Amino acid sequence: MNENDNKFLVMVKLKMDRIFILERALVVKDKTPHNIDEFENILRDLNCEVLTCLQSIRVREIKTAIDIYNEVLKCWIDDLHSLIELTSPSENLKEFMYTYVERFRIAEVLDAIREVNTDRLDEKHYVLTDINALNLTPSRTVREFLEDLKSLYPRTYKILSKVLMNYINSPLKELNLEVIEENVWRSLWSLLSSMTLKLRPHIKLHLVVNHLRDMELLELLMRRAYLKGEDLSTYLSGKKPLITNIISQVIQRSSIDFDTALHIIKYAYSINELRYSPLSYDKALEYLLAKEWEVHIVSHLIYVLDNLGNEYLVKSIVSWWSWYEHVIKGT
């Protein structure tokens, strides 16, 4: 490991102490804030770095759940880019980090293609992508779209082009996004998995990336099946007992339990696998996962507190913690 990589990993290890993890949500539950000001005071007492982000984006003026999530997400990604520029890690580590967070722009681009085909494109929902610059219209060909994408977002282009080259002359409106989306995520996680082999030393980095790949694809397929009212149990064949046991328990429950269980398996399980490793490249992924989960938790709590009240906030945290204990005990 070179000196700059070691410096970067030491810094993210220190930053981990200031992340709003699920254990800290229990403090919020116990103090039961009545408004965002009180919630921010709790974050201040806990010395959570995300407070600076919330203050910078004027979160009180953002009303929809997805917009709150997007703004907090962008704030974290901007901070990550600044940290990388400050520490100048190796190209291998830098590309792994950048490719990992490029997932969110790829998701935006796929959503934009889906929305433009249904005439529902709303550019204000896209915080990582200049949708206007992509000039998306249903009649544009994949070739034309990729040319613009390559000049604007080369990393996104690198991933999407591997799949979309098979449809190079097709108009965007004719794309089967269900098939394309699945193939894009397979391609992305395959790339990330191969990148881990260049990051030594590591203990569980490669194994956890492969777990995340399996979980992301499972989540994609099960969400589709859930919305269509299909039998979800058919997707559990051959999966780890931990996954099958937990998902089986939520199949007949509400979508909130479904989302919570998937998040816990994805984030809590993975972080728990990485957190006890000695200082190695495992720490980079642990940091990425902890920050990504923080974005979900904080944006959800803000929306709930501002729109549904603190009683629902407490119920959310209790539900999360219940599933968290279930997952950790099963590992």
C-alpha positions in Angstrom: 0.0 0.0 0.0 1.4 3.4 -1.0 1.7 6.3 1.4 -1.2 8.3 -0.1 -3.6 5.3 0.1 -2.6 4.8 3.7 -3.3 8.5 4.4 -6.7 8.3 2.7 -7.7 5.2 4.7 -6.6 6.7 8.0 -8.7 9.8 7.2 -11.9 7.8 6.3 -11.4 5.7 9.5 -11.4 9.0 11.5 -14.5 10.2 9.5 -16.3 7.0 10.4 -16.6 8.3 13.9 -18.8 11.2 12.7 -21.2 9.2 10.5 -24.8 9.0 11.6 -25.1 5.2 11.9 -28.1 3.3 13.0 -26.9 3.0 16.6 -27.1 6.8 16.8 -30.6 6.8 15.5 -31.5 5.2 18.8 -30.5 8.5 20.5 -32.9 10.3 18.2 -35.6 7.8 19.2 -35.0 8.4 22.9 -35.0 12.2 22.6 -37.9 12.2 20.1 -37.4 15.6 18.4 -40.5 17.5 17.4 -39.0 19.4 14.4 -35.9 19.6 12.2 -34.2 22.1 14.5 -34.4 19.7 17.4 -33.1 16.9 15.1 -30.2 19.0 14.0 -29.4 19.8 17.7 -29.1 16.1 18.3 -26.8 15.7 15.3 -24.7 18.5 16.7 -24.5 16.9 20.1 -23.4 13.6 18.4 -20.8 15.5 16.3 -22.2 14.2 13.1 -20.6 15.5 9.9 -23.9 15.3 8.0 -25.2 18.3 9.9 -23.0 20.6 7.8 -24.6 19.2 4.7 -28.2 19.7 6.0 -27.4 23.3 6.9 -25.9 24.0 3.4 -28.9 22.7 1.4 -31.6 24.5 3.4 -33.4 21.2 4.0 -36.5 22.9 5.4 -37.4 24.2 1.9 -37.3 20.7 0.3 -40.6 18.9 0.7 -40.5 15.6 -1.3 -38.8 12.5 0.0 -36.8 11.9 -3.2 -35.6 15.5 -3.4 -34.4 15.4 0.2 -32.6 12.1 -0.5 -31.0 13.5 -3.8 -29.7 16.7 -2.1 -28.1 14.8 0.8 -26.7 12.3 -1.6 -25.1 15.0 -3.8 -23.7 16.6 -0.7 -21.9 13.4 0.3 -20.6 12.7 -3.2 -19.2 16.3 -3.4 -17.5 15.8 0.0 -16.0 12.5 -1.2 -14.6 14.1 -4.4 -13.0 16.8 -2.2 -11.5 14.2 0.1 -10.0 12.3 -2.9 -8.5 15.5 -4.3 -7.0 16.4 -0.9 -5.3 13.0 -0.3 -4.5 12.0 -3.9 -4.8 8.2 -3.5 -3.6 5.8 -6.1 -5.3 5.5 -9.4 -6.6 2.0 -8.5 -8.2 3.2 -5.3 -9.5 6.4 -6.9 -11.1 4.6 -9.7 -12.8 2.1 -7.4 -14.3 5.0 -5.3 -15.4 7.0 -8.3 -16.9 4.0 -10.0 -18.8 3.0 -6.9 -20.5 6.4 -6.6 -21.0 6.6 -10.4 -23.8 4.1 -9.7 -26.0 7.0 -8.7 -25.5 9.0 -11.9 -26.1 5.8 -13.9 -29.4 5.3 -12.0 -30.4 8.9 -12.9 -29.6 8.5 -16.6 -31.7 5.2 -16.7 -34.5 6.9 -14.9 -34.4 9.9 -17.3 -34.6 7.6 -20.4 -37.6 5.9 -18.8 -39.3 9.2 -18.0 -38.7 10.8 -21.3 -40.4 7.8 -23.0 -43.5 8.5 -20.8 -43.3 12.3 -21.1 -42.8 12.7 -17.4 -39.2 14.0 -17.4 -38.7 16.5 -14.5 -35.2 17.9 -14.6 -35.3 19.1 -11.0 -35.2 15.5 -9.8 -31.7 15.0 -11.2 -28.9 16.5 -9.1 -25.9 14.6 -10.4 -26.7 14.8 -14.1 -27.3 17.7 -16.5 -30.4 16.3 -18.2 -30.8 19.2 -20.6 -27.3 18.7 -21.9 -28.1 15.1 -22.8 -31.0 16.4 -25.0 -33.1 13.3 -24.3 -36.1 12.8 -26.7 -37.9 9.5 -27.5 -36.8 9.7 -31.1 -33.1 10.1 -30.5 -31.0 7.1 -31.3 -28.8 5.3 -28.9 -25.8 6.4 -31.0 -26.7 10.1 -30.6 -27.3 9.7 -26.9 -24.0 7.9 -26.3 -22.1 10.6 -28.2 -23.4 13.3 -25.8 -22.9 11.0 -22.8 -19.3 10.2 -23.6 -18.3 13.9 -23.6 -20.2 14.8 -20.5 -19.8 11.7 -18.2 -17.1 9.3 -19.4 -17.4 6.9 -16.5 -21.2 6.6 -17.0 -20.5 6.1 -20.7 -18.0 3.4 -20.0 -20.6 1.3 -18.2 -23.7 2.1 -20.3 -22.0 1.7 -23.7 -21.1 -1.9 -23.0 -24.8 -2.7 -22.9 -26.3 -0.1 -25.2 -23.9 -0.8 -28.1 -26.2 -3.8 -28.8 -29.0 -1.2 -29.6 -26.8 1.4 -31.3 -29.3 2.4 -34.1 -32.5 2.0 -32.0 -34.4 5.1 -30.9 -34.6 5.5 -27.1 -38.3 4.9 -27.1 -37.8 1.3 -28.3 -35.4 0.2 -25.5 -36.5 -2.5 -23.1 -35.3 -0.9 -20.0 -36.0 -3.8 -17.7 -33.5 -6.0 -19.7 -31.0 -3.1 -20.1 -31.1 -2.1 -16.4 -30.4 -5.6 -15.3 -27.4 -6.0 -17.7 -26.0 -2.5 -16.8 -25.9 -3.4 -13.1 -24.3 -6.8 -13.8 -21.7 -5.0 -15.9 -21.0 -2.4 -13.2 -20.7 -4.8 -10.3 -18.5 -7.1 -12.4 -16.2 -4.1 -13.0 -16.1 -3.2 -9.3 -15.4 -6.9 -8.4 -12.4 -7.0 -10.8 -11.1 -3.7 -9.4 -10.9 -5.1 -5.9 -8.3 -7.6 -7.0 -5.9 -4.7 -7.6 -6.5 -3.3 -4.1 -4.1 -5.2 -1.7 -4.1 -5.8 1.2 -7.7 -6.5 1.8 -9.5 -9.1 3.9 -13.2 -9.2 2.8 -13.4 -6.4 0.2 -13.8 -8.8 -2.8 -16.3 -11.0 -1.0 -18.4 -8.1 0.2 -18.5 -6.5 -3.3 -19.8 -9.8 -4.6 -22.4 -9.9 -1.9 -23.5 -6.3 -2.8 -23.7 -7.4 -6.5 -26.0 -10.3 -5.6 -28.1 -8.1 -3.3 -28.5 -5.3 -5.8 -29.6 -7.6 -8.5 -31.9 -9.5 -6.1 -33.4 -6.2 -5.0 -34.0 -5.1 -8.5 -35.8 -8.3 -9.5 -37.8 -8.5 -6.3 -39.0 -4.9 -6.5 -40.3 -5.6 -10.0 -42.0 -8.7 -8.9 -43.4 -7.0 -5.8 -45.0 -4.3 -7.9 -46.5 -6.8 -10.3 -47.9 -8.9 -7.4 -45.7 -11.9 -8.3 -44.4 -14.6 -6.0 -41.2 -13.3 -4.5 -40.1 -16.7 -3.1 -39.1 -17.8 -6.6 -36.1 -15.4 -6.4 -34.7 -16.9 -3.2 -33.6 -20.2 -4.6 -29.8 -20.7 -4.0 -29.4 -17.6 -1.8 -27.7 -17.5 1.6 -29.9 -18.8 4.5 -29.7 -15.3 6.1 -31.2 -13.7 3.0 -33.9 -16.4 2.5 -34.9 -16.4 6.2 -35.4 -12.6 6.4 -37.0 -12.0 3.0 -39.4 -14.9 3.6 -40.6 -13.2 6.8 -41.4 -9.9 5.0 -43.0 -11.3 1.8 -46.5 -11.0 3.2 -45.8 -7.7 5.0 -45.9 -4.0 4.0 -43.6 -2.4 1.5 -42.0 -0.5 4.4 -40.8 -3.8 6.0 -39.7 -5.0 2.6 -37.5 -1.9 2.0 -36.2 -2.0 5.5 -35.2 -5.7 5.3 -33.4 -5.2 2.0 -31.5 -2.2 3.3 -30.5 -4.0 6.5 -29.2 -7.0 4.6 -27.4 -4.8 2.1 -25.8 -2.3 4.4 -25.7 -3.6 8.0 -24.6 -7.1 7.0 -21.8 -5.7 4.7 -20.6 -3.1 7.1 -20.5 -5.7 9.9 -18.4 -8.0 7.7 -15.9 -5.2 7.1 -15.7 -3.3 10.3 -13.4 -5.7 12.2 -10.7 -5.9 9.5 -7.4 -4.3 10.3 -6.5 -1.1 8.3 -6.7 -2.2 4.7 -8.7 -1.4 1.6 -11.7 -2.9 3.3 -12.0 0.4 5.1 -12.7 2.3 1.8 -15.8 0.2 1.1 -16.9 0.3 4.7 -16.8 4.1 4.5 -18.7 4.2 1.3 -21.4 1.9 2.6 -21.7 3.7 5.9 -22.1 7.1 4.1 -24.6 5.7 1.6 -26.7 4.2 4.4 -26.4 7.5 6.3 -28.0 9.3 3.3 -30.9 6.9 3.4 -31.4 7.1 7.2 -31.0 10.9 7.5 -33.2 11.8 4.5 -35.9 9.5 5.6 -35.9 10.9 9.2 -36.1 14.4 7.9 -39.0 13.7 5.6 -40.9 11.8 8.3 -40.3 14.4 10.9 -41.4 17.2 8.6 -44.4 15.5 7.1 -45.6 12.6 9.4 -44.5 13.6 12.9 -42.2 12.2 15.5 -44.5 9.3 16.4 -43.9 7.8 12.9 -40.2 8.7 13.3 -40.0 6.5 16.4 -41.8 3.6 14.7 -39.3 3.8 11.7 -36.3 3.6 14.0 -37.8 0.7 16.1 -38.5 -1.2 12.8 -35.0 -0.6 11.6 -33.4 -1.7 14.8 -35.6 -4.8 15.0 -34.4 -6.0 11.6 -30.9 -4.9 12.3 -30.7 -7.1 15.4 -32.2 -10.0 13.4 -29.5 -9.7 10.7 -26.6 -9.3 13.0 -27.6 -12.3 15.1 -27.9 -14.3 11.9 -24.3 -13.5 10.8 
